[in-house]
Amino acid sequence: MSTVPRSYLSCGAPSFLSSNAGYSATVTNNEIKSLVDLEDGVLKITVATDAAGTSLSGQAMVEGVAALRSLNAGDLRSGCILLQSSGPNFCAGGDVRAFAGASDRGSYVRDVAETFHAFVRELAASTVPIVAGVHGWAAGAGMSLVCHADVAIGGRATKLRPAYPGIGFTPDGGLTWTLPRIVGSARARDILLNDSIINGEDAVRLGILSRLVGDDIIGTEAERLARTFAAGPTSAFRGAKALLLQSETNTLAQQLDAETESISASADSPTGREGVDAFIEKRRPDFS
């Protein structure tokens, strides 16, 4: 595995991670690395740490790609992905000093973006629910990651910011694709071009965050929800996510046909049978 350069706090920097990241390997349940952990069916990825100033962790991206590839290939079993941070911010940005010190900035940043985007591609390909616990700042790459979560939990002190214009960069991490789909194209242009700072309440109103909880329990609530998803009807969640993805390009008639096929298949699946039987028998379903 490549050496990950030291990150610096830059509350408005875009993404940073190793430009020599060997992320082609896969991992199994017994090979989860330090910033990626599998616990009670939840694949936890710590995207930023206090030691690195809560900037995006290159190590987490490298390990995360390997774990997500194994999950997407069926070699790793997990019912939910949890994006979290061990520092005071979810992700405060990236290593602008590394950009400044690169002999060829364009090539260096291209390598950075390609490595980060390998993680985003695997994350977006996942069929299990993705939860993000968003405390403090989510700037630059941090905001990009929040927009890929199925459920993002924040607090009143949570703040999001594109941050790229501040250093004369354009966005990465898929932010120009996800944000217009969440808030609409006109509002996305306003947010990105004006480098808007969005507080927790406005982020919920816009749909970037799913809900607010107490700032001191964001992490525990995100983990509780992730465990709930992991213990739930995984195949039903997978089917729902697939239908939602198809709905972006399907006509209504096509979507109704897709829903018919999906719900009939789920009714005859072990998960669907257990759910219906548990309902009739007035007991809690066991989806394990």
FIMAR-682402 format. One record per atom (N, C-alpha, C): x, y, z. Coordinates in pm, whole numbers, padded with zeros to 5 digits, always signed. Layout:
N
XYZ/...
END
This chain:
288
+00085-00120+00000/+00000+00000+00000/+00088+00124+00000/+00043+00226-00065/+00122+00348-00076/+00122+00426+00054/+00220+00512+00067/+00226+00599+00182/+00133+00717+00161/+00052+00746+00263/-00042+00857+00252/+00022+00981+00311/+00038+01087+00235/+00098+01210+00286/+00017+01269+00401/+00085+01346+00482/+00018+01409+00594/-00083+01510+00544/-00204+01508+00603/-00309+01602+00563/-00305+01725+00652/-00356+01834+00601/-00364+01958+00676/-00508+02005+00678/-00546+02069+00786/-00680+02125+00795/-00689+02244+00701/-00789+02241+00615/-00815+02356+00528/-00965+02361+00509/-01028+02442+00589/-01173+02440+00601/-01239+02490+00474/-01217+02445+00367/-01273+02493+00244/-01192+02441+00130/-01105+02344+00156/-01026+02287+00050/-01099+02172-00014/-01070+02145-00142/-01126+02027-00204/-01054+01902-00158/-01086+01791-00221/-01039+01662-00172/-00889+01647-00185/-00833+01566-00093/-00694+01528-00104/-00677+01385-00056/-00597+01309-00130/-00556+01178-00087/-00433+01141-00167/-00372+01029-00134/-00245+00992-00196/-00256+00983-00347/-00158+01037-00417/-00158+01029-00562/-00097+00899-00611/-00054+00813-00519/+00005+00685-00556/-00066+00574-00481/-00200+00581-00480/-00279+00490-00397/-00302+00358-00469/-00251+00248-00409/-00275+00116-00467/-00406+00061-00418/-00513+00085-00491/-00645+00049-00442/-00707-00065-00521/-00625-00148-00584/-00681-00255-00666/-00714-00381-00586/-00657-00396-00467/-00678-00517-00390/-00818-00520-00331/-00866-00642-00304/-00993-00658-00234/-00965-00712-00096/-01063-00704-00008/-01047-00754+00128/-01163-00846+00161/-01144-00930+00261/-01249-01017+00310/-01287-00972+00449/-01384-01039+00510/-01431-01000+00643/-01318-00997+00745/-01217-01079+00726/-01108-01089+00824/-00991-00997+00792/-01004-00913+00690/-00892-00831+00646/-00924-00682+00645/-01027-00640+00721/-01063-00500+00726/-00949-00420+00790/-00915-00307+00729/-00801-00229+00775/-00841-00125+00879/-00744-00040+00918/-00760+00044+01036/-00871+00148+01027/-00892+00212+00914/-00995+00313+00903/-01124+00258+00844/-01126+00129+00821/-01246+00060+00775/-01272-00055+00869/-01393-00061+00922/-01425-00162+01022/-01561-00223+00992/-01575-00351+01014/-01701-00420+00996/-01750-00467+01132/-01863-00411+01176/-01915-00442+01309/-02066-00454+01302/-02117-00570+01346/-02262-00595+01348/-02326-00568+01213/-02258-00606+01107/-02313-00591+00973/-02298-00452+00914/-02235-00360+00986/-02216-00223+00938/-02071-00203+00894/-02052-00162+00769/-01919-00130+00718/-01891+00017+00749/-01807+00043+00847/-01777+00179+00891/-01650+00229+00822/-01661+00345+00759/-01546+00406+00693/-01523+00543+00756/-01410+00558+00823/-01375+00684+00888/-01304+00773+00786/-01378+00867+00729/-01327+00945+00615/-01229+01054+00657/-01230+01091+00786/-01139+01195+00834/-01109+01168+00981/-00990+01208+01024/-00949+01189+01163/-00897+01319+01221/-00898+01328+01353/-00849+01447+01421/-00699+01464+01398/-00627+01352+01391/-00483+01359+01372/-00447+01424+01240/-00534+01408+01141/-00509+01467+01009/-00583+01599+00992/-00628+01659+01102/-00697+01787+01093/-00834+01777+01032/-00891+01659+01035/-01022+01626+00976/-01031+01658+00827/-00915+01660+00759/-00920+01663+00613/-00940+01520+00563/-00980+01509+00438/-01011+01378+00382/-00891+01286+00393/-00911+01168+00447/-00803+01073+00468/-00776+00990+00343/-00654+01002+00291/-00617+00919+00178/-00616+00772+00214/-00574+00741+00334/-00574+00603+00380/-00716+00546+00379/-00813+00626+00424/-00952+00581+00425/-01003+00557+00284/-00961+00640+00189/-01005+00621+00052/-00948+00492-00007/-00819+00466+00018/-00756+00346-00033/-00821+00221+00027/-00833+00220+00160/-00893+00104+00227/-01041+00092+00193/-01106+00207+00182/-01248+00206+00151/-01278+00149+00014/-01196+00184-00085/-01215+00129-00219/-01205-00023-00216/-01104-00075-00147/-01086-00220-00140/-01205-00287-00073/-01251-00230+00038/-01364-00289+00109/-01493-00280+00028/-01517-00165-00034/-01639-00148-00112/-01640-00238-00235/-01525-00256-00297/-01518-00346-00411/-01552-00488-00369/-01502-00529-00253/-01533-00662-00202/-01681-00674-00169/-01738-00569-00112/-01881-00568-00081/-01963-00577-00209/-01929-00496-00307/-02004-00493-00431/-01990-00622-00511/-01877-00693-00490/-01855-00820-00559/-01919-00937-00486/-01971-00913-00365/-02032-01020-00287/-01934-01098-00202/-01808-01052-00195/-01709-01121-00114/-01709-01076+00032/-01777-00966+00058/-01787-00910+00193/-01934-00888+00224/-01978-00930+00341/-02119-00917+00377/-02139-00800+00472/-02224-00707+00430/-02258-00592+00513/-02396-00543+00472/-02475-00500+00569/-02608-00452+00540/-02621-00302+00536/-02511-00231+00563/-02515-00084+00563/-02373-00031+00562/-02356+00086+00501/-02228+00157+00502/-02245+00283+00585/-02153+00306+00678/-02157+00425+00763/-02033+00509+00735/-02054+00632+00687/-01946+00728+00669/-01938+00814+00794/-01821+00818+00856/-01807+00887+00983/-01670+00954+00992/-01649+01026+01100/-01522+01092+01127/-01489+01077+01274/-01360+01070+01305/-01319+01061+01446/-01275+01196+01500/-01288+01302+01421/-01248+01435+01465/-01365+01527+01486/-01341+01656+01508/-01447+01752+01535/-01531+01789+01413/-01486+01755+01293/-01561+01780+01171/-01582+01650+01095/-01688+01645+01016/-01709+01528+00931/-01594+01518+00831/-01570+01625+00758/-01456+01633+00667/-01441+01778+00627/-01330+01839+00667/-01313+01983+00649/-01246+02021+00518/-01218+01926+00433/-01156+01960+00306/-01032+01878+00280/-00937+01934+00211/-00819+01859+00171/-00689+01933+00191/-00584+01878+00139/-00448+01926+00162/-00405+02025+00053/-00440+02149+00071/-00405+02252-00026/-00253+02272-00032/-00185+02250+00080/-00040+02265+00081/+00026+02163-00011/-00033+02046-00020/+00021+01945-00111/+00002+01989-00256/-00111+02050-00285/-00132+02103-00420/-00027+02209-00452/-00003+02298-00356/+00092+02407-00378/+00234+02356-00397/+00266+02246-00330/+00402+02193-00336/+00429+02100-00453/+00326+02066-00528/+00345+01972-00639/+00419+02039-00754/+00513+01968-00815/+00589+02026-00926/+00502+02044-01050/+00409+01952-01068/+00313+01962-01178/+00173+01954-01116/+00117+02069-01086/-00009+02072-01011/-00122+02003-01086/-00130+02024-01216/-00239+01964-01293/-00236+01813-01286/-00117+01753-01308/-00105+01608-01303/-00130+01555-01164/-00080+01628-01066/-00097+01584-00927/-00245+01582-00889/-00315+01690-00921/-00457+01697-00885/-00538+01597-00966/-00498+01568-01089/-00565+01464-01167/-00555+01329-01094/-00436+01296-01045/-00419+01171-00971/-00504+01170-00845/-00508+01284-00776/-00589+01296-00655/-00736+01269-00686/-00786+01336-00790/-00928+01322-00827/-00960+01179-00870/-00872+01118-00946/-00899+00982-00993/-00907+00883-00878/-00821+00901-00777/-00824+00812-00661/-00951+00834-00579/-00984+00959-00554/-01106+00992-00481/-01228+00939-00556/-01229+00956-00685/-01343+00914-00766/-01356+00762-00774/-01246+00690-00757/-01256+00545-00748/-01339+00507-00625/-01320+00578-00516/-01399+00555-00394/-01545+00592-00418/-01568+00706-00479/-01706+00752-00504/-01779+00655-00596/-01711+00605-00697/-01775+00510-00789/-01819+00383-00715/-01732+00330-00630/-01769+00210-00555/-01881+00240-00456/-01877+00356-00395/-01981+00395-00301/-02115+00405-00373/-02116+00470-00489/-02239+00488-00564/-02293+00355-00618/-02204+00258-00640/-02246+00128-00692/-02303+00037-00584/-02288+00075-00459/-02334-00010-00349/-02485-00020-00349/-02534-00140-00318/-02678-00163-00314/-02735-00158-00173/-02649-00139-00073/-02698-00131+00065/-02712+00016+00106/-02792+00047+00207/-02808+00186+00250/-02676+00248+00295/-02661+00377+00266/-02542+00453+00306/-02586+00561+00403/-02528+00561+00522/-02560+00660+00626/-02437+00745+00651/-02455+00875+00669/-02346+00965+00704/-02380+01039+00833/-02287+01039+00927/-02301+01118+01048/-02222+01246+01031/-02292+01358+01007/-02227+01482+00962/-02223+01585+01075/-02115+01585+01149/-02098+01683+01255/-01993+01786+01214/-02006+01907+01266/-01910+02011+01232/-01918+02046+01084/-01801+02065+01023/-01794+02106+00883/-01794+01986+00788/-01865+02001+00677/-01853+01912+00562/-01825+02004+00445/-01697+02023+00414/-01656+02118+00311/-01585+02044+00199/-01594+02099+00079/-01525+02040-00034/-01563+01895-00053/-01464+01806-00046/-01488+01663-00062/-01586+01611+00042/-01585+01672+00160/-01680+01630+00263/-01823+01652+00221/-01852+01766+00160/-01987+01793+00111/-02021+01698-00003/-01923+01669-00088/-01947+01574-00197/-01989+01439-00142/-01923+01392-00037/-01956+01262+00020/-02095+01263+00085/-02131+01371+00152/-02263+01382+00214/-02372+01363+00109/-02350+01417-00009/-02451+01411-00115/-02466+01271-00174/-02376+01180-00140/-02388+01042-00186/-02455+00952-00083/-02484+01006+00035/-02548+00926+00140/-02697+00911+00113/-02752+00796+00148/-02897+00778+00141/-02965+00851+00255/-02902+00849+00371/-02951+00922+00488/-02833+00993+00553/-02841+01125+00564/-02735+01205+00624/-02789+01275+00747/-02728+01248+00862/-02775+01302+00989/-02680+01411+01035/-02735+01529+01067/-02654+01640+01115/-02714+01702+01239/-02660+01816+01278/-02709+01890+01394/-02717+02038+01361/-02760+02116+01456/-02773+02261+01431/-02639+02328+01407/-02532+02268+01457/-02399+02325+01436/-02332+02274+01309/-02397+02183+01238/-02341+02131+01114/-02340+02240+01007/-02231+02248+00933/-02220+02345+00824/-02162+02276+00702/-02220+02306+00586/-02170+02253+00460/-02129+02368+00369/-02025+02343+00290/-01976+02446+00199/-01903+02382+00082/-01931+02423-00042/-01857+02368-00155/-01707+02392-00142/-01669+02514-00112/-01531+02553-00079/-01435+02558-00198/-01469+02500-00308/-01376+02497-00422/-01343+02636-00477/-01442+02727-00493/-01408+02858-00548/-01302+02933-00468/-01295+02903-00337/-01200+02974-00253/-01055+02956-00294/-01024+02843-00360/-00887+02824-00408/-00883+02817-00561/-00993+02859-00624/-00994+02865-00770/-01007+02732-00838/-01066+02634-00767/-01085+02500-00823/-01231+02478-00861/-01253+02382-00948/-01388+02334-00977/-01415+02212-00889/-01541+02175-00868/-01575+02067-00776/-01529+01929-00824/-01522+01835-00728/-01498+01695-00760/-01588+01609-00672/-01570+01479-00680/-01650+01389-00599/-01793+01374-00647/-01822+01422-00767/-01958+01411-00820/-02052+01519-00772/-02000+01624-00709/-02087+01726-00652/-02171+01797-00758/-02116+01815-00878/-02193+01881-00984/-02299+01789-01042/-02297+01661-01007/-02399+01566-01053/-02505+01546-00945/-02462+01530-00819/-02557+01502-00711/-02635+01625-00666/-02565+01738-00651/-02630+01855-00593/-02749+01904-00676/-02739+01915-00810/-02858+01957-00886/-02976+01861-00872/-02947+01733-00852/-03054+01635-00836/-03119+01644-00698/-03047+01699-00602/-03101+01714-00467/-03177+01845-00452/-03117+01954-00497/-03175+02087-00471/-03232+02154-00595/-03210+02096-00713/-03252+02160-00837/-03135+02233-00901/-03138+02248-01032/-03023+02305-01103/-02999+02452-01070/-03105+02530-01057/-03087+02673-01029/-03026+02694-00891/-03079+02623-00791/-03025+02637-00655/-02882+02584-00648/-02853+02476-00721/-02717+02421-00721/-02618+02523-00779/-02658+02591-00886/-02570+02694-00943/-02543+02803-00841/-02645+02844-00770/-02630+02949-00669/-02533+02905-00560/-02552+02782-00511/-02468+02732-00402/-02323+02716-00446/-02302+02657-00563/-02166+02629-00608/-02091+02755-00649/-02158+02844-00723/-02089+02963-00771/-02065+03064-00660/-02157+03072-00564/-02142+03167-00454/-02068+03107-00335/-02028+02980-00346/-01958+02912-00237/-02034+02928-00105/-02163+02897-00111/-02252+02923+00002/-02221+02835+00122/-02230+02894+00240/-02223+02819+00365/-02366+02785+00405/-02395+02657+00421/-02530+02609+00449/-02535+02553+00590/-02619+02609+00675/-02629+02557+00812/-02716+02432+00816/-02722+02369+00932/-02794+02243+00945/-02940+02254+00908/-03008+02357+00957/-03152+02371+00930/-03179+02390+00781/-03098+02475+00716/-03116+02496+00573/-03081+02371+00493/-02982+02295+00540/-02943+02173+00470/-03056+02071+00473/-03130+02064+00584/-03246+01975+00590/-03356+02025+00498/-03380+02155+00501/-03484+02213+00416/-03454+02189+00268/-03327+02193+00230/-03288+02173+00092/-03282+02024+00054/-03279+01938+00154/-03272+01795+00127/-03132+01738+00125/-03032+01818+00159/-02894+01768+00162/-02873+01681+00286/-02924+01728+00399/-02930+01646+00520/-03070+01589+00535/-03080+01470+00592/-03210+01406+00609/-03282+01452+00734/-03206+01473+00841/-03266+01512+00968/-03161+01571+01060/-03209+01644+01161/-03120+01700+01263/-03144+01631+01395/-03036+01609+01469/-03044+01559+01605/-02953+01648+01690/-02944+01622+01818/-02853+01699+01902/-02710+01685+01853/-02636+01794+01853/-02499+01790+01801/-02413+01687+01872/-02444+01662+01999/-02362+01569+02077/-02397+01423+02051/-02503+01395+01976/-02542+01256+01953/-02547+01221+01804/-02489+01306+01719/-02492+01278+01575/-02428+01143+01545/-02310+01120+01600/-02240+00995+01575/-02315+00874+01624/-02366+00880+01745/-02436+00765+01801/-02568+00740+01729/-02636+00847+01687/-02763+00829+01616/-02738+00773+01476/-02631+00819+01410/-02598+00765+01279/-02564+00617+01289/-02490+00580+01392/-02454+00439+01410/-02577+00356+01445/-02667+00410+01527/-02789+00338+01561/-02871+00310+01435/-02884+00411+01350/-02960+00394+01227/-02893+00293+01135/-02759+00299+01126/-02686+00206+01041/-02706+00062+01088/-02704+00041+01218/-02726-00094+01272/-02870-00140+01244/-02964-00047+01250/-03103-00082+01219/-03116-00126+01074/-03053-00053+00983/-03054-00092+00843/-02988-00230+00824/-02874-00250+00891/-02800-00375+00874/-02880-00495+00922/-02966-00474+01022/-03048-00583+01075/-03182-00596+01003/-03206-00509+00907/-03335-00505+00838/-03340-00591+00713/-03443-00572+00632/-03462-00651+00509/-03368-00603+00398/-03246-00654+00399/-03143-00607+00306/-03186-00617+00161/-03250-00727+00124/-03290-00743-00017/-03396-00641-00056/-03483-00604+00039/-03584-00502+00011/-03518-00365-00007/-03419-00336+00076/-03346-00210+00061/-03275-00207-00075/-03214-00319-00111/-03143-00328-00239/-03239-00303-00355/-03355-00364-00347/-03453-00345-00452/-03504-00203-00461/-03527-00141-00346/-03575-00003-00344/-03471+00092-00403/-03343+00071-00369/-03239+00156-00424/-03229+00138-00576/-03244+00015-00622/-03239-00010-00766/-03354+00061-00838/-03472+00055-00779/-03587+00122-00839/-03568+00274-00842/-03516+00328-00735/-03493+00472-00730/-03394+00515-00837/-03291+00434-00859/-03193+00465-00962/-03256+00460-01100/-03338+00357-01124/-03405+00346-01255/-03502+00461-01279/-03561+00513-01173/-03661+00619-01188/-03604+00747-01248/-03471+00763-01242/-03410+00884-01296/-03417+00891-01448/-03433+00774-01512/-03439+00773-01658/-03566+00706-01712/-03640+00634-01627/-03761+00566-01672/-03878+00661-01691/-03967+00625-01781/-04098+00689-01786/-04182+00631-01672/-04297+00690-01644/-04385+00636-01540/-04426+00494-01575/-04461+00470-01700/-04504+00336-01741/-04392+00234-01720/-04269+00273-01756/-04156+00184-01736/-04131+00158-01588/-04149+00263-01507/-04126+00247-01364/-04231+00157-01301/-04356+00170-01345/-04462+00083-01293/-04433-00064-01328/-04383-00087-01448/-04347-00224-01487/-04232-00276-01399/-04134-00190-01376/-04020-00230-01293/-04064-00260-01150/-04156-00178-01098/-04207-00201-00962/-04285-00332-00954/-04362-00362-01058/-04438-00488-01061/-04344-00607-01052/-04239-00605-01133/-04143-00715-01131/-04073-00726-00997/-04036-00611-00942/-03960-00611-00817/-04044-00659-00698/-04168-00609-00687/-04248-00645-00571/-04293-00791-00578/-04316-00842-00698/-04355-00983-00710/-04238-01074-00674/-04117-01033-00714/-03998-01111-00680/-03973-01107-00529/-03993-00990-00469/-03969-00979-00325/-04071-01058-00244/-04194-01067-00295/-04298-01142-00225/-04265-01289-00217/-04189-01338-00314/-04154-01481-00317/-04014-01507-00264/-03948-01404-00212/-03813-01419-00159/-03818-01460-00012/-03710-01515+00043/-03708-01549+00186/-03738-01428+00275/-03687-01310+00236/-03711-01189+00315/-03859-01152+00312/-03918-01154+00193/-04060-01121+00182/-04149-01220+00252/-04117-01348+00243/-04196-01450+00311/-04189-01432+00463/-04069-01406+00512/-04054-01386+00657/-04130-01262+00703/-04125-01153+00625/-04195-01031+00662/-04345-01050+00671/-04402-01115+00571/-04547-01138+00569/-04588-01234+00681/-04511-01342+00698/-04544-01440+00802/-04537-01376+00941/-04434-01294+00963/-04420-01229+01094/-04536-01133+01120/-04580-01065+01016/-04693-00972+01031/-04819-01049+01072/-04847-01159+01003/-04966-01239+01032/-04958-01300+01171/-04837-01342+01209/-04819-01407+01339/-04796-01309+01452/-04802-01179+01420/-04785-01072+01520/-04656-01087+01600/-04547-01102+01527/-04414-01110+01589/-04317-01024+01511/-04202-01000+01571/-04099-00923+01502/-04031-01009+01397/-04018-00959+01273/-03954-01041+01169/-03806-01059+01195/-03754-01172+01155/-03610-01201+01165/-03553-01204+01024/-03485-01096+00986/-03432-01085+00851/-03286-01127+00842/-03234-01189+00947/-03092-01227+00947/-03066-01341+00849/
END
